[in-house]
Amino acid sequence: MTVDWEYTTTDEVAYTLERYRSFLAELATEYEFVGFDGGTDGGIDDGEVALRHDVDLSLARALEMARLEAEVGIASTYFVLVTAPVYNVCSPESRRTLAEILDLGHEVGLHFNAHGRWDGRPPDAALEARVTEERRILAACVETTAETVAFHRPPDWALDAAFEGITHTYQPRYFSEVTYVSDSNQKWREEPPFPEGFPSAAQILVHPGLWGSDDRSLSAVFERTKEAAYASVDDYVDPMGRWLHRR
């Protein structure tokens, strides 16, 4: 079938939560939503879609999206960074946010950033050790975590690769053996996800930080993220300054 992808008057897809809700409704007519089970015989079968979110910019935006999905009866997997400079996954507020995402019926897993650590593919043992360490950090902040890992800005060496002791979203059964689509860099504005119709099985990556109640350009999204990070630093530093001044 051909997907009736809704364009705005400027021929761009609006990156709004309401448009995302419509997209989910379209998917629900065709697919059963499944998770990343991490089992040796796992995968995505015909008539199934695995919906995933890489939380690169904002846990608050992730929670908004998680609430919307729960409203329409859909569960997905949220992959979060333990090394993000724009949010602290173990802060009290973040713990409450992640707990609510779990309570809504979603899964939370590790979003692993290999950049800056290795130039090329590392030995499997080194990769497994680092992933295990970061999963341990995440487990200290979240009640339950998904076994499967999602690479942040996946290096070429991670695509379609298998690693000893690691199940990840770019291994063949989740990547090349099904249709894989992503909204990275808001590219759905010019390139709808399924222009030729729904495939038999798919993995879909949606970044919560790119979507909101209003439609914003990618540059505006990044500016908003930086402003929120600056405000967070101010909230932390300013009380210390006032306390030191009193002394």
C-alpha positions as CSV (number, residue, x, y, z in Angstrom):
1,M,0.0,0.0,0.0
2,T,1.0,3.6,-0.4
3,V,1.3,5.6,2.8
4,D,-0.6,8.9,3.0
5,W,2.2,10.8,4.6
6,E,0.8,14.2,5.7
7,Y,2.7,17.2,4.4
8,T,2.4,20.8,5.5
9,T,1.7,23.7,3.1
10,T,5.4,24.1,2.7
11,D,5.9,20.5,1.7
12,E,7.7,19.6,4.8
13,V,6.7,17.1,7.5
14,A,5.9,18.8,10.7
15,Y,8.0,17.4,13.6
16,T,5.1,17.7,16.1
17,L,3.8,15.2,18.5
18,E,0.4,15.4,16.9
19,R,1.9,14.4,13.6
20,Y,3.8,11.6,15.4
21,R,0.5,10.4,16.9
22,S,-0.9,10.1,13.3
23,F,2.2,8.2,12.2
24,L,1.7,5.7,15.1
25,A,-2.0,5.3,14.0
26,E,-0.8,4.5,10.5
27,L,1.7,1.9,11.8
28,A,-0.8,0.3,14.1
29,T,-3.0,-0.6,11.2
30,E,-0.2,-2.7,9.7
31,Y,2.0,-4.0,12.5
32,E,2.3,-5.5,15.9
33,F,4.8,-3.6,18.0
34,V,7.6,-5.7,19.5
35,G,10.7,-5.1,21.5
36,F,14.3,-6.1,21.3
37,D,14.3,-9.3,23.3
38,G,18.1,-9.9,23.1
39,G,17.5,-13.7,22.7
40,T,19.6,-15.8,20.4
41,D,16.7,-16.6,18.2
42,G,15.2,-13.1,18.4
43,G,14.4,-10.8,15.5
44,I,11.5,-9.0,13.9
45,D,9.1,-11.2,12.0
46,D,6.7,-10.3,9.2
47,G,3.9,-8.1,10.4
48,E,6.0,-6.7,13.3
49,V,7.8,-3.4,13.9
50,A,10.3,-2.6,16.6
51,L,10.1,1.0,17.6
52,R,13.1,2.6,19.2
53,H,14.2,5.9,20.6
54,D,17.7,7.2,21.0
55,V,17.6,9.9,23.7
56,D,20.4,12.2,22.6
57,L,19.1,15.6,23.8
58,S,16.4,15.5,26.4
59,L,14.9,13.1,28.9
60,A,11.9,15.4,29.3
61,R,11.1,15.1,25.6
62,A,11.5,11.4,25.8
63,L,8.9,11.3,28.6
64,E,6.5,13.4,26.5
65,M,6.8,10.9,23.7
66,A,6.5,7.9,26.1
67,R,3.2,9.3,27.5
68,L,1.8,9.8,24.0
69,E,2.7,6.3,23.0
70,A,1.1,4.9,26.2
71,E,-2.1,6.8,25.4
72,V,-2.5,5.0,22.1
73,G,-1.4,1.6,23.6
74,I,2.0,1.3,22.0
75,A,5.2,0.2,23.8
76,S,8.7,1.1,22.6
77,T,12.3,1.1,23.8
78,Y,14.1,4.2,25.0
79,F,17.9,4.1,24.8
80,V,19.6,6.6,27.1
81,L,23.2,7.8,27.4
82,V,25.2,7.6,30.6
83,T,27.8,9.9,29.1
84,A,25.6,12.7,27.8
85,P,26.7,16.3,28.7
86,V,23.2,17.6,28.4
87,Y,21.5,15.4,31.0
88,N,22.5,13.4,34.0
89,V,20.8,10.0,33.8
90,C,21.3,9.4,37.6
91,S,20.0,12.7,38.9
92,P,16.9,12.5,41.1
93,E,14.8,14.2,38.4
94,S,16.2,11.8,35.7
95,R,15.5,8.8,37.9
96,R,11.9,9.9,38.3
97,T,11.6,10.4,34.6
98,L,13.0,7.0,33.7
99,A,10.8,5.3,36.4
100,E,7.7,6.9,34.8
101,I,8.8,5.7,31.3
102,L,9.0,2.2,32.7
103,D,5.7,2.5,34.5
104,L,4.1,3.5,31.2
105,G,5.1,0.1,29.8
106,H,8.2,0.9,27.8
107,E,11.7,-0.4,28.1
108,V,14.9,1.5,28.9
109,G,18.3,0.4,27.5
110,L,21.8,1.7,27.1
111,H,22.7,4.2,24.3
112,F,26.4,3.6,23.9
113,N,28.8,6.2,22.6
114,A,32.0,4.7,21.2
115,H,33.2,7.9,19.6
116,G,36.4,9.4,21.1
117,R,37.2,6.0,22.7
118,W,38.2,4.0,19.6
119,D,39.2,5.1,16.1
120,G,38.4,1.7,14.6
121,R,36.7,-1.5,15.7
122,P,38.0,-2.4,19.2
123,P,38.6,-6.0,20.3
124,D,35.3,-7.6,21.3
125,A,36.6,-8.1,24.9
126,A,37.3,-4.3,25.3
127,L,34.0,-3.4,23.8
128,E,32.1,-5.8,26.0
129,A,33.9,-4.6,29.1
130,R,33.0,-0.9,28.4
131,V,29.4,-1.7,27.5
132,T,29.1,-3.8,30.7
133,E,30.5,-1.0,32.8
134,E,28.0,1.5,31.4
135,R,25.1,-0.9,31.7
136,R,26.1,-1.3,35.4
137,I,25.9,2.5,35.8
138,L,22.5,2.6,34.1
139,A,21.2,-0.2,36.3
140,A,22.1,1.8,39.4
141,C,19.7,4.5,38.2
142,V,16.9,2.5,36.5
143,E,14.9,-0.4,38.0
144,T,15.2,-2.6,34.9
145,T,17.2,-2.3,31.7
146,A,16.9,-3.9,28.3
147,E,19.6,-6.3,27.3
148,T,19.9,-4.8,23.9
149,V,22.3,-1.8,23.3
150,A,22.0,0.9,20.7
151,F,25.1,2.6,19.4
152,H,25.2,6.4,19.4
153,R,25.9,7.7,15.9
154,P,26.8,4.2,14.9
155,P,30.4,3.8,13.6
156,D,30.7,1.9,10.3
157,W,32.3,-1.0,12.1
158,A,29.1,-1.5,14.2
159,L,26.7,-1.8,11.2
160,D,25.7,-5.4,10.5
161,A,28.4,-6.6,12.9
162,A,28.2,-9.2,15.6
163,F,30.1,-8.8,18.9
164,E,30.8,-11.4,21.5
165,G,28.6,-10.9,24.5
166,I,26.6,-7.9,23.1
167,T,23.2,-7.7,21.5
168,H,22.6,-4.5,19.6
169,T,20.2,-2.8,17.3
170,Y,22.5,-2.7,14.3
171,Q,23.1,-6.5,14.1
172,P,21.6,-8.2,11.0
173,R,18.4,-9.5,12.5
174,Y,17.4,-6.0,13.5
175,F,19.0,-4.0,10.7
176,S,19.8,-5.6,7.3
177,E,17.3,-8.5,7.5
178,V,14.4,-6.0,7.9
179,T,13.7,-2.5,6.7
180,Y,15.4,0.1,8.9
181,V,14.3,3.7,8.9
182,S,15.4,6.7,11.0
183,D,14.3,10.3,11.4
184,S,17.9,11.5,12.0
185,N,18.5,15.2,11.3
186,Q,14.8,15.6,10.6
187,K,15.3,14.0,7.2
188,W,11.6,13.0,7.0
189,R,10.9,16.6,6.0
190,E,12.0,15.8,2.5
191,E,12.2,12.0,2.6
192,P,9.1,10.2,4.2
193,P,9.9,7.0,5.9
194,F,8.0,4.6,3.7
195,P,7.4,6.3,0.3
196,E,6.8,3.0,-1.4
197,G,4.5,1.6,1.2
198,F,4.9,-0.4,4.4
199,P,7.5,-3.2,4.3
200,S,6.8,-6.6,5.8
201,A,8.9,-5.9,8.9
202,A,10.8,-2.9,10.2
203,Q,12.9,-1.3,12.8
204,I,12.0,2.4,13.2
205,L,14.3,4.9,15.1
206,V,12.6,8.1,16.3
207,H,14.6,10.7,18.2
208,P,12.3,12.3,20.9
209,G,14.4,15.5,21.0
210,L,13.5,16.4,17.5
211,W,9.7,16.4,18.2
212,G,7.6,18.7,20.3
213,S,4.3,20.5,20.7
214,D,5.4,22.9,17.9
215,D,7.4,22.3,14.8
216,R,11.0,23.6,15.1
217,S,13.9,23.4,12.7
218,L,16.9,21.3,13.6
219,S,19.0,24.4,14.4
220,A,16.2,25.7,16.7
221,V,16.1,22.3,18.5
222,F,19.8,22.4,19.1
223,E,19.6,26.0,20.4
224,R,16.8,24.9,22.8
225,T,18.9,22.0,24.0
226,K,21.9,24.3,24.8
227,E,19.7,26.8,26.6
228,A,18.3,24.1,28.8
229,A,21.8,22.9,29.5
230,Y,22.9,26.4,30.4
231,A,19.9,26.8,32.7
232,S,20.7,23.5,34.4
233,V,24.3,24.7,35.1
234,D,22.9,28.0,36.5
235,D,20.5,26.1,38.8
236,Y,23.4,24.2,40.2
237,V,26.0,26.9,40.5
238,D,24.0,29.9,41.6
239,P,22.9,28.6,45.0
240,M,26.5,27.7,45.7
241,G,27.5,31.3,44.9
242,R,24.9,32.7,47.2
243,W,25.9,30.3,50.0
244,L,29.6,31.3,49.6
245,H,28.7,34.9,49.6
246,R,26.9,34.6,52.9
247,R,30.0,33.0,54.5
